[in-house]
Amino acid sequence: MIQLCTYFDSRFLPRGLALIDSVKAHTPSFKIYILALDDACFEYLQSLQDANLEIVSLAEYKTYFSIDISKYADKKQFYFSITPNICLFIFDKYQEVDQLFYLDADLLFYQSANYLLEEMGEKSILICSHHFHPLHQLIATHYGHFNVAINGFRNDSEGLRCLQQWKSDCESWYPGMPDFPHDFFSDQIFLDKWPAMYPSLHIVKNVAIDVAPWNLNNIKITRKNGIFYADNQELIVFHFSNLQKVGANTWNTNTAKFFISIKGPVKEIFVDYINKIESYGLENGIVQALTFEPNSARFLVQKICRNFFNEMIVV
C-alpha cells in the first residue's frame, strides 16, 4: 500500500478533494495523511469518515513542533516550511510507515500513484526536476533545479537525515538572509544541494510525472481516445500550480509568463480540472498569495507576455 501525505486549508479544500479522488480512482490501496490547516478543513475531512484518510489537526502539528510563525510574512510562506516537518511527524507517529510520498494538494493523478513506487525503486529519496525548457532555465535560476510538488522518503538513515537537514535549513532561514534568491521564504531552493549530499537519491526521469505550467513549453501534451499523453507517454500527474478563479466563470492559469497559450489538449486538461473542483460546491475564489514586492523587470516581462499568450479560461 502506497503511503502519501499532503496539507491544505479550507480555501484549498476542493483541490485537495480532487487529489484524493484522483488517487482513489486509479490506485487500489493507499493511505493519505493530511494536515488540515484550519478547523473548517479538519471538520470537513473528518466528516467524510474515509478509511483511506488520516487527518492531523493544525493544533497537534504546532504543539508537536513548537512552531513559531512570526518570522513569516504570510500564511503561504509558513505553509512552505511544513513539508519536511509533516514527513518527520508521520514517520514518528505512525511507525508502520516505511516509505512516504509528499504531494502538493493541487496535483491530479491520471494513473496509479504506484508509479511513484516504481520510479523511486530502492532509493531513499525521490525528487522532481522542473523539466524547464533549456531557454527558460537560463532566466529561471532563482527557482532552483527541483520542484517540491512530489517528494519521496524512505524511513531509513539517509531518508531521515535528509528530512532533518531540510527541516534545519527551513528553520534557519530569516527575512533578508544573504544569498537567498527570493524576497520571501521558499523551501525548494535547499534541494539543489541534495544530489551531492545523498547517494541514495533518485531524480524522476519520467516526464509524465509532475507536468506543470513551467514545463509545458518543453513537454508536448496530446490526447488520444480520451487519454492524455506527455511526450507520447500516458500522463501520470499534472500540477495545477497557481490556478486562480478571477470571475464567476473565469480562471487565470498564470501560464503566460512561461510563454504558454492555453489551447488544445492543455486547455482540455484545465477545463476538466476546473469542472472537477467546482463540482464539490465549495468556495474556489480565494487562494493564499505571497506577500512580497515582485522584481520590476520580471513583472514587466510577465505583463508583456500576457499580451501575446492566452492564459484565461472561461467555463
Secondary structure, DSSP 8 states (H G I E B T S, - for coil): -EEEEEEE-GGGHHHHHHHHHHHHHH-SSEEEEEEESSHHHHHHHHHH--TTEEEEEHHHHHHHHT---TTSSSHHHHHHTHHHHHHHHHHHH-TT--EEEEE-TTEEESS-THHHHHHHTT-SEEEEE----HHHHHH-GGG-SEEEEEEEEESSHHHHHHHHHHHHHHHH--TT-TT-S-SS--SGGGGGGHHHH-TTEEE---TTSSB-GGGTTTS-EEEETTEEEETTEE--EEE-TT-EE-SSSEEE---GGGT----HHHHHHHHHHHHHHHTT----S------S---HHHHHHHHHHTTTS--EEE-
